[in-house]
Amino acid sequence: MLLLAPDGSSRTPVLGADVPGGHHVQLTVPAGTWMGARVAAGGAWTLFGCTMAPGFTFEVYEHGDAAELTARYPERATLIGELCRP
């Protein structure tokens, strides 16, 4: 998972069952944070749910732009390119 914060910081937490190894079984993504995720290398499947508050509406949905995100978070350029749709 890639989290890109409004303050320009980023992190890559792992959702999984190995809590002693640093995985998270659940995670709260702060407001204004860009989020992207995929199945880890070697993984066969994943079950992922996302609950939003206030509720999601398409009127306020904003699709991430790879070029804009890469300009703001250059250290994550490769991962942004892998997670963003063209």
mmCIF file of the C-alpha atoms, coordinates in Angstrom:
data_MODEL
# 
_entry.id   MODEL 
# 
loop_
_atom_site.group_PDB 
_atom_site.id 
_atom_site.type_symbol 
_atom_site.label_atom_id 
_atom_site.label_alt_id 
_atom_site.label_comp_id 
_atom_site.label_asym_id 
_atom_site.label_entity_id 
_atom_site.label_seq_id 
_atom_site.pdbx_PDB_ins_code 
_atom_site.Cartn_x 
_atom_site.Cartn_y 
_atom_site.Cartn_z 
_atom_site.occupancy 
_atom_site.B_iso_or_equiv 
_atom_site.pdbx_formal_charge 
_atom_site.auth_seq_id 
_atom_site.auth_comp_id 
_atom_site.auth_asym_id 
_atom_site.auth_atom_id 
_atom_site.pdbx_PDB_model_num 
ATOM 1  C CA . MET A 1 1  ? 0.000   0.000   0.000   1.00 0.00 ? 1  MET A CA 1 
ATOM 2  C CA . LEU A 1 2  ? 1.218   3.503   -0.820  1.00 0.00 ? 2  LEU A CA 1 
ATOM 3  C CA . LEU A 1 3  ? 0.037   6.492   1.212   1.00 0.00 ? 3  LEU A CA 1 
ATOM 4  C CA . LEU A 1 4  ? 0.874   10.006  -0.009  1.00 0.00 ? 4  LEU A CA 1 
ATOM 5  C CA . ALA A 1 5  ? 0.168   12.615  2.678   1.00 0.00 ? 5  ALA A CA 1 
ATOM 6  C CA . PRO A 1 6  ? -0.839  16.252  2.111   1.00 0.00 ? 6  PRO A CA 1 
ATOM 7  C CA . ASP A 1 7  ? 2.364   17.432  3.838   1.00 0.00 ? 7  ASP A CA 1 
ATOM 8  C CA . GLY A 1 8  ? 4.511   15.752  1.154   1.00 0.00 ? 8  GLY A CA 1 
ATOM 9  C CA . SER A 1 9  ? 5.482   12.707  3.212   1.00 0.00 ? 9  SER A CA 1 
ATOM 10 C CA . SER A 1 10 ? 4.767   9.133   2.146   1.00 0.00 ? 10 SER A CA 1 
ATOM 11 C CA . ARG A 1 11 ? 4.814   5.644   3.568   1.00 0.00 ? 11 ARG A CA 1 
ATOM 12 C CA . THR A 1 12 ? 4.278   2.064   2.438   1.00 0.00 ? 12 THR A CA 1 
ATOM 13 C CA . PRO A 1 13 ? 2.522   0.085   5.165   1.00 0.00 ? 13 PRO A CA 1 
ATOM 14 C CA . VAL A 1 14 ? 1.806   -3.597  4.545   1.00 0.00 ? 14 VAL A CA 1 
ATOM 15 C CA . LEU A 1 15 ? -1.625  -5.052  5.256   1.00 0.00 ? 15 LEU A CA 1 
ATOM 16 C CA . GLY A 1 16 ? -1.296  -8.642  6.395   1.00 0.00 ? 16 GLY A CA 1 
ATOM 17 C CA . ALA A 1 17 ? -1.421  -11.165 9.198   1.00 0.00 ? 17 ALA A CA 1 
ATOM 18 C CA . ASP A 1 18 ? 2.226   -10.937 10.321  1.00 0.00 ? 18 ASP A CA 1 
ATOM 19 C CA . VAL A 1 19 ? 1.663   -8.308  13.014  1.00 0.00 ? 19 VAL A CA 1 
ATOM 20 C CA . PRO A 1 20 ? 4.940   -9.150  14.843  1.00 0.00 ? 20 PRO A CA 1 
ATOM 21 C CA . GLY A 1 21 ? 6.692   -8.626  11.483  1.00 0.00 ? 21 GLY A CA 1 
ATOM 22 C CA . GLY A 1 22 ? 5.228   -5.144  11.082  1.00 0.00 ? 22 GLY A CA 1 
ATOM 23 C CA . HIS A 1 23 ? 2.065   -5.863  9.098   1.00 0.00 ? 23 HIS A CA 1 
ATOM 24 C CA . HIS A 1 24 ? -1.236  -4.124  9.855   1.00 0.00 ? 24 HIS A CA 1 
ATOM 25 C CA . VAL A 1 25 ? -4.532  -6.034  9.951   1.00 0.00 ? 25 VAL A CA 1 
ATOM 26 C CA . GLN A 1 26 ? -6.345  -2.742  9.382   1.00 0.00 ? 26 GLN A CA 1 
ATOM 27 C CA . LEU A 1 27 ? -5.336  0.828   8.766   1.00 0.00 ? 27 LEU A CA 1 
ATOM 28 C CA . THR A 1 28 ? -6.946  4.261   8.954   1.00 0.00 ? 28 THR A CA 1 
ATOM 29 C CA . VAL A 1 29 ? -6.029  6.514   6.045   1.00 0.00 ? 29 VAL A CA 1 
ATOM 30 C CA . PRO A 1 30 ? -6.172  10.198  7.056   1.00 0.00 ? 30 PRO A CA 1 
ATOM 31 C CA . ALA A 1 31 ? -8.314  12.675  5.114   1.00 0.00 ? 31 ALA A CA 1 
ATOM 32 C CA . GLY A 1 32 ? -6.592  14.203  2.100   1.00 0.00 ? 32 GLY A CA 1 
ATOM 33 C CA . THR A 1 33 ? -4.197  11.264  1.689   1.00 0.00 ? 33 THR A CA 1 
ATOM 34 C CA . TRP A 1 34 ? -3.730  9.627   -1.714  1.00 0.00 ? 34 TRP A CA 1 
ATOM 35 C CA . MET A 1 35 ? -3.930  5.841   -1.434  1.00 0.00 ? 35 MET A CA 1 
ATOM 36 C CA . GLY A 1 36 ? -2.957  3.022   -3.773  1.00 0.00 ? 36 GLY A CA 1 
ATOM 37 C CA . ALA A 1 37 ? -2.571  -0.695  -3.133  1.00 0.00 ? 37 ALA A CA 1 
ATOM 38 C CA . ARG A 1 38 ? -1.950  -4.016  -4.833  1.00 0.00 ? 38 ARG A CA 1 
ATOM 39 C CA . VAL A 1 39 ? -1.333  -7.650  -3.928  1.00 0.00 ? 39 VAL A CA 1 
ATOM 40 C CA . ALA A 1 40 ? 2.226   -8.161  -2.667  1.00 0.00 ? 40 ALA A CA 1 
ATOM 41 C CA . ALA A 1 41 ? 4.724   -9.971  -4.874  1.00 0.00 ? 41 ALA A CA 1 
ATOM 42 C CA . GLY A 1 42 ? 4.075   -13.701 -4.671  1.00 0.00 ? 42 GLY A CA 1 
ATOM 43 C CA . GLY A 1 43 ? 0.566   -13.159 -3.320  1.00 0.00 ? 43 GLY A CA 1 
ATOM 44 C CA . ALA A 1 44 ? -2.293  -15.064 -4.913  1.00 0.00 ? 44 ALA A CA 1 
ATOM 45 C CA . TRP A 1 45 ? -5.252  -13.011 -3.708  1.00 0.00 ? 45 TRP A CA 1 
ATOM 46 C CA . THR A 1 46 ? -6.413  -10.329 -1.296  1.00 0.00 ? 46 THR A CA 1 
ATOM 47 C CA . LEU A 1 47 ? -9.602  -9.246  0.430   1.00 0.00 ? 47 LEU A CA 1 
ATOM 48 C CA . PHE A 1 48 ? -9.714  -5.473  0.737   1.00 0.00 ? 48 PHE A CA 1 
ATOM 49 C CA . GLY A 1 49 ? -12.477 -3.217  1.978   1.00 0.00 ? 49 GLY A CA 1 
ATOM 50 C CA . CYS A 1 50 ? -12.676 0.543   2.214   1.00 0.00 ? 50 CYS A CA 1 
ATOM 51 C CA . THR A 1 51 ? -15.148 2.396   4.412   1.00 0.00 ? 51 THR A CA 1 
ATOM 52 C CA . MET A 1 52 ? -15.334 6.173   4.057   1.00 0.00 ? 52 MET A CA 1 
ATOM 53 C CA . ALA A 1 53 ? -16.732 8.808   6.376   1.00 0.00 ? 53 ALA A CA 1 
ATOM 54 C CA . PRO A 1 54 ? -18.410 10.914  5.314   1.00 0.00 ? 54 PRO A CA 1 
ATOM 55 C CA . GLY A 1 55 ? -19.705 8.587   2.627   1.00 0.00 ? 55 GLY A CA 1 
ATOM 56 C CA . PHE A 1 56 ? -18.274 8.424   -0.884  1.00 0.00 ? 56 PHE A CA 1 
ATOM 57 C CA . THR A 1 57 ? -19.917 10.375  -3.709  1.00 0.00 ? 57 THR A CA 1 
ATOM 58 C CA . PHE A 1 58 ? -18.744 10.713  -7.297  1.00 0.00 ? 58 PHE A CA 1 
ATOM 59 C CA . GLU A 1 59 ? -19.267 14.481  -7.088  1.00 0.00 ? 59 GLU A CA 1 
ATOM 60 C CA . VAL A 1 60 ? -16.172 14.806  -4.881  1.00 0.00 ? 60 VAL A CA 1 
ATOM 61 C CA . TYR A 1 61 ? -14.162 11.906  -6.365  1.00 0.00 ? 61 TYR A CA 1 
ATOM 62 C CA . GLU A 1 62 ? -10.750 12.875  -7.724  1.00 0.00 ? 62 GLU A CA 1 
ATOM 63 C CA . HIS A 1 63 ? -8.701  10.391  -9.750  1.00 0.00 ? 63 HIS A CA 1 
ATOM 64 C CA . GLY A 1 64 ? -4.963  10.706  -9.152  1.00 0.00 ? 64 GLY A CA 1 
ATOM 65 C CA . ASP A 1 65 ? -2.852  12.025  -12.011 1.00 0.00 ? 65 ASP A CA 1 
ATOM 66 C CA . ALA A 1 66 ? 0.472   10.168  -12.247 1.00 0.00 ? 66 ALA A CA 1 
ATOM 67 C CA . ALA A 1 67 ? 2.425   13.186  -13.532 1.00 0.00 ? 67 ALA A CA 1 
ATOM 68 C CA . GLU A 1 68 ? 1.123   15.503  -10.808 1.00 0.00 ? 68 GLU A CA 1 
ATOM 69 C CA . LEU A 1 69 ? 1.682   12.943  -8.046  1.00 0.00 ? 69 LEU A CA 1 
ATOM 70 C CA . THR A 1 70 ? 5.192   12.144  -9.310  1.00 0.00 ? 70 THR A CA 1 
ATOM 71 C CA . ALA A 1 71 ? 6.068   15.855  -9.322  1.00 0.00 ? 71 ALA A CA 1 
ATOM 72 C CA . ARG A 1 72 ? 4.927   16.179  -5.713  1.00 0.00 ? 72 ARG A CA 1 
ATOM 73 C CA . TYR A 1 73 ? 6.375   12.854  -4.483  1.00 0.00 ? 73 TYR A CA 1 
ATOM 74 C CA . PRO A 1 74 ? 9.421   12.194  -6.743  1.00 0.00 ? 74 PRO A CA 1 
ATOM 75 C CA . GLU A 1 75 ? 10.894  9.611   -4.362  1.00 0.00 ? 75 GLU A CA 1 
ATOM 76 C CA . ARG A 1 76 ? 7.827   7.413   -5.074  1.00 0.00 ? 76 ARG A CA 1 
ATOM 77 C CA . ALA A 1 77 ? 7.800   7.901   -8.862  1.00 0.00 ? 77 ALA A CA 1 
ATOM 78 C CA . THR A 1 78 ? 8.210   4.208   -9.714  1.00 0.00 ? 78 THR A CA 1 
ATOM 79 C CA . LEU A 1 79 ? 5.447   3.036   -7.396  1.00 0.00 ? 79 LEU A CA 1 
ATOM 80 C CA . ILE A 1 80 ? 3.118   5.858   -8.467  1.00 0.00 ? 80 ILE A CA 1 
ATOM 81 C CA . GLY A 1 81 ? 3.630   4.824   -12.095 1.00 0.00 ? 81 GLY A CA 1 
ATOM 82 C CA . GLU A 1 82 ? 2.818   1.212   -11.252 1.00 0.00 ? 82 GLU A CA 1 
ATOM 83 C CA . LEU A 1 83 ? -0.365  2.086   -9.344  1.00 0.00 ? 83 LEU A CA 1 
ATOM 84 C CA . CYS A 1 84 ? -1.870  4.864   -11.504 1.00 0.00 ? 84 CYS A CA 1 
ATOM 85 C CA . ARG A 1 85 ? -4.016  4.113   -14.511 1.00 0.00 ? 85 ARG A CA 1 
ATOM 86 C CA . PRO A 1 86 ? -2.972  5.849   -17.721 1.00 0.00 ? 86 PRO A CA 1 
# 
